[in-house]
Amino acid sequence: MQITVNGEKKEFATLSTITELLITLSLKPETVVVELNNEIIQPDAYSKSQLAEADSVEIIRFVGGG
């Protein structure tokens, strides 16, 4: 499956949900905001949000500092 992640096309052998995408990218769900096809997805829906061929995903990571 090919999807666009943060503007870059990526190929994944098997992937079905946002949660699986985040795990594949070594990201913790509690530290990101995900937009799927221009719609912000609530964190509790990551495991229910199905990905499809040619989807566009934007992932914004929270970074702390001072």
C-alpha positions as CSV (number, residue, x, y, z in Angstrom):
1,M,0.0,0.0,0.0
2,Q,1.3,3.5,-0.8
3,I,0.3,6.4,1.3
4,T,1.7,9.9,1.7
5,V,3.1,10.7,5.2
6,N,4.0,14.3,5.8
7,G,4.2,15.0,2.1
8,E,6.4,12.0,1.3
9,K,5.1,8.9,-0.5
10,K,5.9,5.7,1.4
11,E,5.2,2.1,0.6
12,F,4.0,-0.3,3.3
13,A,3.6,-4.1,2.9
14,T,0.8,-4.4,5.4
15,L,-0.9,-1.6,7.2
16,S,-4.5,-1.1,8.2
17,T,-4.9,1.5,10.9
18,I,-3.3,4.7,12.2
19,T,-2.1,2.8,15.3
20,E,-0.2,0.4,13.1
21,L,1.3,3.2,11.1
22,L,2.6,4.9,14.3
23,I,4.1,1.7,15.5
24,T,5.8,1.2,12.2
25,L,7.2,4.7,12.4
26,S,8.3,4.2,16.0
27,L,6.0,7.0,17.3
28,K,4.1,7.0,20.5
29,P,0.4,7.7,19.9
30,E,0.2,9.9,23.0
31,T,2.9,12.3,21.6
32,V,1.4,13.0,18.2
33,V,-1.6,14.6,16.4
34,V,-2.7,12.8,13.3
35,E,-4.6,14.2,10.3
36,L,-6.0,11.7,7.8
37,N,-7.1,13.2,4.5
38,N,-7.4,16.7,5.9
39,E,-9.4,15.5,9.0
40,I,-7.9,15.5,12.5
41,I,-8.4,12.1,14.1
42,Q,-9.0,11.8,17.8
43,P,-6.4,9.7,19.6
44,D,-9.0,7.2,20.8
45,A,-9.9,6.5,17.2
46,Y,-6.4,5.7,15.9
47,S,-7.0,1.9,16.2
48,K,-10.4,2.2,14.4
49,S,-9.3,4.6,11.6
50,Q,-8.6,2.5,8.5
51,L,-6.0,3.4,6.0
52,A,-6.5,2.9,2.3
53,E,-4.3,3.2,-0.8
54,A,-3.4,6.8,-1.7
55,D,-4.4,8.2,1.7
56,S,-2.6,11.3,3.0
57,V,-1.5,11.4,6.6
58,E,0.1,14.3,8.4
59,I,1.7,13.6,11.8
60,I,2.6,16.4,14.1
61,R,4.9,15.5,17.1
62,F,4.9,17.3,20.4
63,V,8.3,18.5,21.6
64,G,8.9,19.8,25.0
65,G,11.6,22.1,26.0
66,G,12.4,25.3,27.8
